[in-house]
């Protein structure tokens, strides 16, 4: 989130996705040929809560990956950013560090550069979209933020008309940070996500709201807004529960 990034610098989306930056690998210089693998391509897209910044705060990505591996899901995390933090192996496998989370990013940042970024990666089958917090902290109108997310979904569906997109109802910050005004804005934003998901769903492309806000605790946070290890596990569990059936259906259909 924008005001509370600890050491993840806000950079432009094109630089992070298309060139080498601190903490990221050099991105591909030419479009990748679409993979024929049976693996489900998952794009983890969003802000610093997606990126993480070990050891200061955690992303949910590693915990979700472990759940998917333990469940024997055939998945491949994609994106032009590679996390350079160290993670233990799990079940003899090395963590898939690819992602597309950028500290400080707003919905407009993603919207402005998403098409270019998609051209530099394999086509996603599934997107986990965690975005909006920086917009709300910047007091961008909730209606504008929702409209940007609609446009982001439009771009993703144009890339793959059978894509499944999970959109977060974002978790709140620490209690002392969540003033009545901030709480009202967060609740307004989150209340609109299920309606957005319903309206954007097509006969081929499902858009699914994932509730990260309910039953949230200060004990899940490393600072005012970012996850600690416990919080990362909670978010990963909620994502896993939401996407498990989608992945099984895809993997079964590919047999």
C-alpha positions as CSV (number, residue, x, y, z in Angstrom):
1,X,0.0,0.0,0.0
2,X,1.3,3.4,-1.0
3,X,1.9,5.3,2.2
4,X,3.1,2.4,4.2
5,X,5.6,0.6,1.8
6,X,8.6,-0.2,4.0
7,X,11.3,-0.7,1.4
8,X,9.5,-1.6,-1.9
9,X,9.9,1.5,-4.1
10,X,7.1,2.5,-6.3
11,X,8.2,2.3,-9.9
12,X,6.4,2.5,-13.2
13,X,4.7,-0.6,-14.4
14,X,6.6,-0.7,-17.7
15,X,10.0,-0.5,-16.0
16,X,9.2,-3.3,-13.5
17,X,7.6,-5.5,-16.2
18,X,9.9,-4.9,-19.1
19,X,13.4,-4.1,-17.6
20,X,15.6,-5.2,-14.7
21,X,15.0,-3.4,-11.4
22,X,16.2,-4.0,-7.9
23,X,14.6,-7.1,-6.5
24,X,13.3,-8.2,-9.9
25,X,14.7,-10.2,-12.8
26,X,15.1,-8.8,-16.3
27,X,11.9,-9.3,-18.2
28,X,11.6,-11.1,-21.5
29,X,12.3,-8.9,-24.5
30,X,9.9,-10.7,-26.9
31,X,6.5,-12.3,-26.5
32,X,6.6,-15.8,-25.3
33,X,5.0,-18.5,-27.4
34,X,1.9,-19.8,-25.7
35,X,2.7,-22.9,-23.7
36,X,1.2,-26.2,-24.6
37,X,1.7,-27.4,-21.0
38,X,-1.3,-28.8,-19.0
39,X,-0.3,-26.5,-16.2
40,X,-2.7,-23.8,-15.3
41,X,-1.1,-20.4,-15.8
42,X,-1.8,-18.2,-12.8
43,X,-1.1,-14.4,-12.8
44,X,-0.8,-12.9,-9.3
45,X,-1.5,-9.2,-10.0
46,X,-1.7,-6.3,-7.7
47,X,0.2,-4.1,-5.2
48,X,2.7,-4.6,-2.3
49,X,0.5,-7.2,-0.7
50,X,1.1,-9.4,-3.7
51,X,4.8,-8.4,-4.0
52,X,5.8,-8.9,-0.4
53,X,9.1,-7.6,1.1
54,X,10.8,-10.2,3.2
55,X,11.7,-10.0,6.0
56,X,9.6,-6.9,6.7
57,X,6.3,-8.3,5.5
58,X,4.9,-11.3,3.6
59,X,3.1,-12.0,0.4
60,X,0.5,-14.8,0.3
61,X,2.1,-16.2,-2.8
62,X,4.4,-18.7,-1.1
63,X,1.8,-20.1,1.3
64,X,-0.7,-20.4,-1.6
65,X,1.9,-22.2,-3.8
66,X,2.6,-24.7,-1.0
67,X,-1.2,-25.5,-0.7
68,X,-1.4,-26.0,-4.4
69,X,1.6,-28.3,-4.5
70,X,0.3,-30.3,-1.5
71,X,-3.0,-30.7,-3.4
72,X,-1.1,-31.9,-6.5
73,X,-2.4,-29.1,-8.6
74,X,-0.6,-28.5,-11.9
75,X,0.1,-24.8,-11.8
76,X,2.6,-22.3,-13.0
77,X,2.8,-18.8,-11.5
78,X,3.5,-16.3,-14.3
79,X,4.6,-12.6,-14.5
80,X,7.7,-10.7,-15.4
81,X,8.8,-10.1,-11.8
82,X,10.7,-12.7,-9.9
83,X,10.9,-12.5,-6.2
84,X,14.6,-12.7,-5.1
85,X,13.8,-13.5,-1.4
86,X,14.8,-16.9,-0.1
87,X,12.1,-19.5,0.5
88,X,12.5,-23.1,1.7
89,X,11.8,-25.9,-0.7
90,X,8.5,-27.7,-0.2
91,X,7.9,-31.4,-1.0
92,X,11.2,-31.3,-2.8
93,X,10.1,-28.4,-5.1
94,X,11.5,-24.9,-5.5
95,X,9.1,-22.0,-5.0
96,X,7.7,-20.5,-8.2
97,X,8.6,-16.8,-7.7
98,X,7.0,-15.2,-10.7
99,X,4.4,-12.6,-10.1
100,X,3.0,-9.2,-11.1
101,X,2.7,-7.3,-7.8
102,X,4.2,-3.8,-7.5
103,X,4.5,-1.8,-4.3
104,X,2.5,1.4,-4.4
105,X,0.5,0.5,-7.5
106,X,-3.1,1.8,-8.0
107,X,-5.8,0.4,-10.3
108,X,-4.8,3.2,-12.8
109,X,-1.2,2.1,-12.8
110,X,-2.2,-1.4,-13.7
111,X,-4.8,-0.3,-16.3
112,X,-2.3,2.0,-18.1
113,X,0.3,-0.7,-18.6
114,X,-1.5,-4.1,-18.5
115,X,-1.8,-4.7,-22.3
116,X,2.0,-4.2,-22.8
117,X,2.8,-6.4,-19.8
118,X,0.5,-9.2,-21.1
119,X,2.3,-9.2,-24.4
120,X,5.5,-10.2,-22.6
121,X,4.2,-13.2,-20.7
122,X,2.3,-16.5,-21.3
123,X,-1.4,-16.2,-21.6
124,X,-3.0,-16.5,-18.1
125,X,-5.7,-19.0,-17.4
126,X,-6.4,-17.6,-13.9
127,X,-5.8,-14.2,-12.4
128,X,-5.7,-13.3,-8.7
129,X,-6.3,-9.6,-8.5
130,X,-5.5,-7.8,-5.2
131,X,-5.7,-4.1,-5.9
132,X,-7.5,-1.0,-4.6
133,X,-5.9,-0.2,-1.3
134,X,-3.5,2.5,-2.6
135,X,-6.4,4.1,-4.5
136,X,-8.5,4.3,-1.3
137,X,-5.5,5.6,0.7
138,X,-5.1,8.3,-2.0
139,X,-8.8,9.1,-1.6
140,X,-9.6,8.3,-5.2
141,X,-13.4,8.0,-5.6
142,X,-14.6,4.5,-5.0
143,X,-16.7,4.6,-8.2
144,X,-13.5,5.4,-10.2
145,X,-11.6,2.6,-8.6
146,X,-14.4,0.1,-9.4
147,X,-14.6,1.4,-13.0
148,X,-10.8,0.8,-13.4
149,X,-11.2,-2.7,-12.1
150,X,-13.9,-3.3,-14.7
151,X,-11.6,-2.1,-17.4
152,X,-8.7,-4.3,-16.1
153,X,-11.1,-7.3,-16.3
154,X,-12.1,-6.2,-19.9
155,X,-8.4,-6.3,-20.9
156,X,-7.9,-9.7,-19.3
157,X,-11.0,-11.2,-20.9
158,X,-9.9,-9.8,-24.3
159,X,-6.6,-11.7,-23.8
160,X,-8.4,-14.9,-22.9
161,X,-12.1,-15.1,-23.2
162,X,-12.2,-18.2,-21.0
163,X,-10.2,-16.6,-18.2
164,X,-11.2,-17.0,-14.5
165,X,-10.5,-13.9,-12.4
166,X,-10.6,-13.8,-8.6
167,X,-11.0,-10.3,-7.2
168,X,-10.3,-9.5,-3.6
169,X,-12.6,-7.8,-1.2
170,X,-9.5,-6.4,0.4
171,X,-8.5,-6.9,4.0
172,X,-8.5,-3.8,6.3
173,X,-5.5,-2.3,7.9
174,X,-4.6,-2.4,11.6
175,X,-7.4,-1.1,13.9
176,X,-5.7,2.1,14.9
177,X,-5.2,2.9,11.3
178,X,-8.8,2.2,10.3
179,X,-10.5,5.5,11.3
180,X,-14.2,5.7,10.8
181,X,-13.7,7.5,7.5
182,X,-11.2,4.9,6.2
183,X,-13.4,2.1,7.3
184,X,-16.4,3.6,5.5
185,X,-14.4,3.8,2.3
186,X,-13.1,0.2,2.6
187,X,-16.6,-1.1,3.2
188,X,-18.0,0.8,0.3
189,X,-15.3,-0.6,-2.0
190,X,-15.7,-4.2,-0.8
191,X,-19.5,-4.1,-1.0
192,X,-19.3,-3.4,-4.7
193,X,-17.0,-6.2,-5.7
194,X,-19.6,-9.0,-5.7
195,X,-21.8,-7.0,-8.0
196,X,-18.9,-6.2,-10.3
197,X,-18.0,-9.9,-10.4
198,X,-21.6,-10.9,-11.4
199,X,-21.8,-8.2,-14.1
200,X,-18.4,-9.1,-15.6
201,X,-19.0,-12.9,-15.7
202,X,-19.7,-14.3,-19.1
203,X,-20.7,-17.7,-20.3
204,X,-17.0,-18.6,-20.7
205,X,-15.3,-16.3,-18.2
206,X,-16.0,-16.4,-14.5
207,X,-15.3,-13.4,-12.2
208,X,-15.3,-14.4,-8.6
209,X,-15.2,-12.2,-5.5
210,X,-13.0,-13.5,-2.6
211,X,-13.7,-12.1,0.8
212,X,-10.4,-11.2,2.6
213,X,-12.1,-8.6,4.9
214,X,-14.3,-10.7,7.1
215,X,-13.0,-12.1,10.4
216,X,-9.8,-10.1,10.0
217,X,-7.4,-9.6,12.9
218,X,-4.6,-7.2,13.8
219,X,-2.6,-10.3,14.5
220,X,-2.4,-10.9,10.8
221,X,-0.4,-7.7,10.1
222,X,3.3,-6.9,10.2
223,X,2.6,-3.1,10.1
224,X,-0.4,-1.0,9.4
225,X,-1.4,-2.7,6.2
226,X,0.9,-5.6,5.2
227,X,0.7,-9.2,6.1
228,X,2.9,-11.1,8.5
229,X,3.3,-14.8,8.1
230,X,0.1,-15.6,9.9
231,X,-1.9,-13.2,7.7
232,X,-0.3,-14.5,4.5
233,X,-1.5,-18.0,5.5
234,X,-5.0,-16.8,6.1
235,X,-5.1,-15.0,2.7
236,X,-3.6,-18.1,1.0
237,X,-6.2,-20.3,2.6
238,X,-9.1,-18.1,1.4
239,X,-7.7,-18.0,-2.2
240,X,-7.0,-21.8,-2.2
241,X,-10.6,-22.5,-1.1
242,X,-11.9,-20.2,-3.8
243,X,-9.8,-21.5,-6.7
244,X,-9.4,-25.2,-5.9
245,X,-12.5,-26.3,-7.8
246,X,-11.7,-24.1,-10.8
247,X,-8.2,-25.7,-11.1
248,X,-9.5,-29.3,-10.7
249,X,-12.1,-28.7,-13.4
250,X,-9.4,-27.4,-15.8
251,X,-7.0,-30.2,-15.0
252,X,-9.7,-32.8,-15.5
253,X,-10.8,-31.3,-18.8
254,X,-7.2,-31.5,-20.1
255,X,-6.9,-35.3,-19.5
